């Protein structure tokens, strides 16, 4: 943290107003996305509205990701967003499972047939600026400092 904070601060100063057009991406293996250090560091320098727009957490199943793989992922995300804008009139629609809304309705309907209560996450609007990891509180330790 002590290394990267001044590095990011220097980059932001060097880019000046172009920083507001800069993309930032951090990779994470799927099990370690919670409290991701690099993403959290970059968030200190990007405005909150940049989350999931220009500041992106890229999940992977690999422990390491090459710079070319990161660039390919970021390029794919930006390209998909352009397609969403062109075909559906919404730049962020392609960030979500396209059939998710229909599947959600089907899950609710199937649960109703069975007399059971659906167990689904809350709907998140396209273009959400919510942190890309769990943000709701729960019970139990949340850090090593919380352990007995």
Backbone bond lengths (Angstrom), bond angles and torsions (degrees), N, CA, C in turn:
res aa  C-N    CA-C-N  psi(-1)  N-CA   C-N-CA  omega(-1)  CA-C   N-CA-C  phi
1 X - - - 1.455 - - 1.527 109.60 -
2 X 1.331 116.81 -45.54 1.470 120.77 -179.16 1.520 111.57 -63.22
3 X 1.334 117.62 -27.23 1.471 120.56 177.24 1.527 110.85 -77.45
4 X 1.341 116.54 -49.00 1.457 120.57 -170.43 1.526 114.59 -76.16
5 X 1.302 118.68 -29.20 1.476 119.36 179.85 1.535 111.34 -59.29
6 X 1.337 119.90 -50.01 1.471 118.11 177.77 1.529 112.83 -67.70
7 X 1.329 117.40 -32.90 1.468 119.63 178.20 1.524 109.75 -61.94
8 X 1.320 116.72 -49.79 1.466 119.90 179.06 1.526 111.58 -64.04
9 X 1.321 116.49 -39.49 1.467 120.18 176.84 1.520 111.79 -60.51
10 X 1.333 116.31 -41.89 1.474 120.49 178.37 1.519 111.10 -66.16
11 X 1.343 116.85 -42.24 1.469 119.54 178.60 1.528 110.40 -61.73
12 X 1.317 116.04 -44.13 1.466 119.56 -179.54 1.525 110.58 -62.62
13 X 1.328 117.39 -42.15 1.468 121.21 178.16 1.526 110.47 -64.83
14 X 1.317 117.38 -42.06 1.453 122.03 -178.79 1.534 111.18 -63.14
15 X 1.318 116.82 -40.21 1.464 120.69 -177.78 1.531 112.63 -80.54
16 X 1.318 117.12 -20.55 1.461 119.81 178.90 1.518 111.67 57.73
17 X 1.325 117.32 -131.85 1.465 121.16 -177.19 1.532 112.54 -67.87
18 X 1.333 117.36 -18.49 1.471 119.62 176.24 1.522 112.01 -68.54
19 X 1.336 117.21 -15.95 1.472 119.90 176.83 1.528 110.26 -57.36
20 X 1.332 116.93 -33.37 1.464 121.21 -178.77 1.523 112.88 -69.97
21 X 1.337 117.18 -4.84 1.470 122.37 175.65 1.522 110.86 -113.21
22 X 1.324 116.53 2.09 1.459 122.16 -174.96 1.524 111.02 -83.21
23 X 1.320 115.36 141.59 1.462 121.58 174.04 1.517 109.07 -100.12
24 X 1.307 116.14 144.32 1.452 122.14 173.62 1.512 108.55 -128.78
25 X 1.319 115.84 138.72 1.461 120.20 178.93 1.516 109.12 -139.53
26 X 1.302 114.17 139.73 1.456 121.01 174.59 1.516 106.76 -125.97
27 X 1.315 115.68 140.94 1.457 118.47 176.88 1.518 109.35 -97.55
28 X 1.311 114.89 156.52 1.456 120.35 175.95 1.514 109.27 -151.93
29 X 1.312 115.77 138.91 1.454 118.95 170.06 1.523 105.94 -69.92
30 X 1.303 117.42 143.16 1.456 120.94 -168.26 1.520 114.65 -52.70
31 X 1.306 118.92 -32.83 1.468 120.02 -177.77 1.521 112.91 -80.20
32 X 1.332 118.42 -12.30 1.467 121.25 -175.62 1.521 113.00 -112.28
33 X 1.328 117.73 21.02 1.463 119.06 -178.97 1.519 112.09 -72.01
34 X 1.322 117.17 -27.97 1.459 120.39 -179.72 1.526 109.72 -66.28
35 X 1.320 116.72 129.04 1.468 122.86 -179.95 1.526 112.31 59.50
36 X 1.316 117.85 35.51 1.462 122.08 -179.48 1.528 109.85 -57.94
37 X 1.312 116.05 122.13 1.464 121.76 -172.25 1.527 111.88 -65.34
38 X 1.335 118.06 -52.39 1.467 119.57 -176.21 1.531 112.10 -64.97
39 X 1.323 116.79 -40.94 1.461 118.78 177.86 1.527 110.01 -62.25
40 X 1.333 116.53 -44.25 1.464 120.64 179.79 1.529 111.48 -62.99
41 X 1.330 117.15 -37.80 1.462 120.78 176.27 1.520 110.83 -63.87
42 X 1.333 117.04 -48.22 1.458 119.81 -179.32 1.525 111.41 -63.10
43 X 1.334 116.94 -33.58 1.464 120.29 179.81 1.523 111.68 -61.14
44 X 1.326 117.67 -23.72 1.456 120.97 178.72 1.526 112.00 -68.20
45 X 1.329 116.89 -19.97 1.461 121.66 -175.64 1.526 113.08 -110.83
46 X 1.319 117.36 -14.87 1.462 121.99 175.78 1.519 108.01 -98.85
47 X 1.300 117.55 148.28 1.459 120.87 176.05 1.537 108.90 -67.75
48 X 1.336 117.96 152.02 1.467 119.75 179.52 1.528 113.68 -53.48
49 X 1.335 117.18 -33.85 1.470 119.02 179.92 1.526 112.92 -71.24
50 X 1.329 118.10 -6.77 1.473 121.18 176.76 1.523 112.38 -80.83
51 X 1.342 116.72 -18.14 1.470 119.40 -179.00 1.519 109.61 -60.65
52 X 1.310 115.69 130.35 1.466 125.45 -179.11 1.528 112.82 67.28
53 X 1.314 117.06 6.37 1.459 121.12 176.28 1.524 108.74 -114.44
54 X 1.333 116.62 -66.37 1.460 121.69 176.51 1.525 112.13 -109.76
55 X 1.315 117.38 -15.28 1.462 122.92 176.39 1.520 107.02 -112.53
56 X 1.326 115.37 111.61 1.458 120.27 -167.94 1.525 110.58 -126.29
57 X 1.324 115.65 134.84 1.455 122.37 173.77 1.517 107.28 -98.29
58 X 1.322 116.72 117.06 1.465 122.43 -177.81 1.524 108.49 -100.83
59 X 1.322 115.40 116.23 1.458 120.42 -179.83 1.517 110.33 -89.30
60 X 1.326 115.18 144.83 1.447 121.43 -177.63 1.525 108.88 -143.68
61 X 1.307 116.92 166.86 1.460 120.46 172.45 1.524 110.52 -99.60
62 X 1.331 116.02 -1.89 1.461 121.39 -179.46 1.522 110.46 -94.03
63 X 1.328 115.83 145.66 1.458 119.53 177.61 1.525 111.37 -70.40
64 X 1.315 116.65 -33.95 1.462 121.23 177.27 1.521 109.32 -122.78
65 X 1.316 115.36 154.15 1.460 122.28 178.35 1.519 107.31 -134.37
66 X 1.329 116.62 131.26 1.459 120.16 -179.45 1.528 110.01 -76.77
67 X 1.326 117.48 159.09 1.474 119.53 174.83 1.529 112.11 -56.24
68 X 1.341 117.85 -38.39 1.471 120.25 178.66 1.526 111.27 -64.36
69 X 1.334 117.45 -39.21 1.463 120.68 178.23 1.533 110.87 -66.70
70 X 1.326 116.58 -38.86 1.467 120.08 177.68 1.524 110.89 -64.38
71 X 1.343 116.00 -44.49 1.458 120.11 179.11 1.528 110.61 -64.00
72 X 1.323 116.74 -40.44 1.469 120.39 178.17 1.534 110.43 -62.52
73 X 1.317 117.46 -42.01 1.466 120.43 178.81 1.522 111.28 -64.64
74 X 1.307 116.80 -46.36 1.460 120.85 -179.89 1.527 110.78 -63.48
75 X 1.331 116.29 -42.01 1.468 120.99 177.90 1.523 110.33 -61.99
76 X 1.318 116.83 -41.15 1.469 121.16 179.36 1.530 110.74 -63.33
77 X 1.324 116.65 -43.90 1.466 120.85 -179.72 1.525 110.20 -61.51
78 X 1.320 117.17 -48.04 1.465 120.93 -179.09 1.529 110.31 -65.66
79 X 1.336 117.00 -41.18 1.466 120.83 177.46 1.523 111.91 -62.70
80 X 1.334 116.79 -44.15 1.465 120.41 178.73 1.526 111.09 -62.31
81 X 1.315 116.50 -37.68 1.468 119.63 178.81 1.525 111.12 -63.75
82 X 1.322 116.83 -38.65 1.471 120.42 177.78 1.520 110.13 -63.28
83 X 1.326 117.38 -39.89 1.468 121.68 176.90 1.527 109.91 -63.09
84 X 1.329 116.78 -44.49 1.463 120.56 178.32 1.514 112.07 -59.41
85 X 1.315 115.59 -40.81 1.460 120.25 178.98 1.524 111.05 -66.12
86 X 1.318 116.33 -44.28 1.462 121.32 -177.55 1.530 112.29 -67.58
87 X 1.327 116.96 -47.76 1.466 120.43 -173.37 1.526 114.00 -88.88
88 X 1.319 117.75 -31.54 1.455 120.33 -173.69 1.526 113.42 -116.79
89 X 1.337 116.96 -5.64 1.456 120.18 178.87 1.520 114.09 74.21
90 X 1.341 117.13 17.09 1.455 120.21 178.94 1.520 108.79 -140.61
91 X 1.325 116.26 116.40 1.463 122.55 -175.43 1.526 112.91 -60.69
92 X 1.325 118.63 -33.37 1.465 121.28 -174.70 1.524 114.08 -98.23
93 X 1.317 118.51 -1.68 1.461 120.58 -177.21 1.522 112.32 -57.68
94 X 1.318 118.40 -36.45 1.463 121.41 -176.49 1.533 112.46 -74.60
95 X 1.330 118.46 -4.34 1.462 121.37 174.65 1.523 110.83 -76.50
96 X 1.318 117.70 -7.73 1.453 122.48 -173.83 1.518 110.67 -121.59
97 X 1.309 115.84 159.08 1.460 122.45 174.73 1.525 107.84 -62.39
98 X 1.337 117.19 116.98 1.466 120.07 -174.13 1.522 112.77 -62.01
99 X 1.305 117.00 -36.65 1.460 120.13 -178.87 1.525 112.58 -91.37
100 X 1.331 115.92 6.36 1.461 120.20 -176.84 1.521 113.82 -58.42
101 X 1.324 117.52 -40.17 1.462 120.18 -179.99 1.508 111.91 -65.91
102 X 1.343 117.05 -43.47 1.463 121.06 177.52 1.521 110.92 -66.06
103 X 1.323 116.80 -41.14 1.465 120.15 178.93 1.517 110.21 -65.09
104 X 1.314 117.22 -38.92 1.465 121.11 178.29 1.527 109.77 -60.57
105 X 1.336 117.05 -47.03 1.466 121.07 178.39 1.526 110.81 -61.25
106 X 1.338 116.96 -38.83 1.465 120.93 179.17 1.527 111.17 -66.94
107 X 1.325 117.54 -40.15 1.468 121.26 177.90 1.529 109.77 -62.56
108 X 1.325 116.75 -43.74 1.469 121.33 179.25 1.526 109.76 -62.29
109 X 1.339 116.44 -44.24 1.467 120.85 -179.92 1.533 111.35 -64.74
110 X 1.324 117.30 -43.02 1.463 120.99 179.65 1.527 111.06 -65.48
111 X 1.324 117.18 -38.48 1.466 119.98 176.41 1.526 110.32 -64.67
112 X 1.327 117.13 -39.42 1.464 120.61 179.13 1.527 110.52 -61.54
113 X 1.332 117.47 -40.83 1.471 121.28 177.75 1.524 111.60 -61.14
114 X 1.317 115.95 -32.41 1.459 121.12 -177.07 1.529 112.52 -93.35
115 X 1.320 116.27 -4.22 1.453 119.53 -178.73 1.523 113.03 70.68
116 X 1.333 116.25 26.50 1.461 120.27 179.69 1.529 109.43 -113.28
117 X 1.310 114.66 161.62 1.459 121.05 -179.50 1.524 109.29 -92.52
118 X 1.323 117.81 127.23 1.466 119.39 178.11 1.531 110.94 -64.22
119 X 1.305 115.57 144.88 1.462 122.40 176.69 1.517 106.50 -118.07
120 X 1.333 116.58 98.25 1.462 122.60 -174.87 1.527 110.19 -134.64
121 X 1.325 116.55 151.66 1.461 118.35 175.17 1.523 109.86 -72.02
122 X 1.322 117.18 162.42 1.467 118.53 176.81 1.526 110.35 -65.63
123 X 1.320 115.42 151.11 1.457 119.64 174.82 1.524 109.31 -67.14
124 X 1.320 115.81 139.98 1.464 121.82 178.51 1.526 106.88 -118.58
125 X 1.319 117.97 126.72 1.466 119.27 -177.89 1.530 112.29 -67.33
126 X 1.322 115.29 149.35 1.459 120.09 175.31 1.514 108.07 -58.78
127 X 1.308 116.89 137.97 1.452 121.39 -179.52 1.518 112.82 80.94
128 X 1.325 117.96 18.79 1.459 121.63 179.80 1.523 110.62 -58.05
129 X 1.302 115.89 141.53 1.466 121.93 177.25 1.533 110.74 -102.71
130 X 1.332 115.90 14.86 1.458 120.86 178.08 1.519 109.66 -67.53
131 X 1.322 116.38 147.70 1.461 120.20 175.17 1.529 109.03 -54.12
132 X 1.332 118.38 141.92 1.470 120.98 -176.80 1.524 113.47 -82.48
133 X 1.298 116.31 27.13 1.450 121.28 175.98 1.514 107.41 -140.04
134 X 1.312 117.99 173.56 1.461 120.97 -179.25 1.519 110.57 -58.40
135 X 1.307 116.04 133.36 1.461 119.89 -179.76 1.524 111.94 -125.99
136 X 1.314 117.60 -3.96 1.454 119.65 179.06 1.521 109.47 -86.04
137 X 1.305 114.97 147.04 1.465 118.82 179.62 1.518 109.68 -77.47
138 X 1.275 115.54 157.55 1.454 122.44 176.36 1.507 107.92 -146.93
139 X 1.302 116.48 -170.15 1.459 119.31 178.99 1.516 109.78 -100.45
140 X 1.295 115.89 155.04 1.453 121.06 177.53 1.511 112.43 101.81
141 X 1.338 116.18 172.57 1.457 120.64 -178.05 1.524 112.09 -65.20
142 X 1.339 116.12 143.42 1.462 121.57 178.67 1.524 112.06 -116.95
143 X 1.337 116.64 -3.85 1.459 121.27 177.91 1.521 108.25 -156.15
144 X 1.338 116.45 168.53 1.461 120.13 176.55 1.523 111.02 -59.59
145 X 1.323 116.70 -34.16 1.462 120.96 -179.70 1.531 111.61 -64.37
146 X 1.334 116.63 -22.88 1.461 120.98 -179.50 1.530 112.84 -83.35
147 X 1.322 117.27 -12.52 1.467 120.32 -177.98 1.527 110.74 -73.69
148 X 1.339 116.34 145.95 1.472 118.65 178.68 1.523 111.87 -68.74
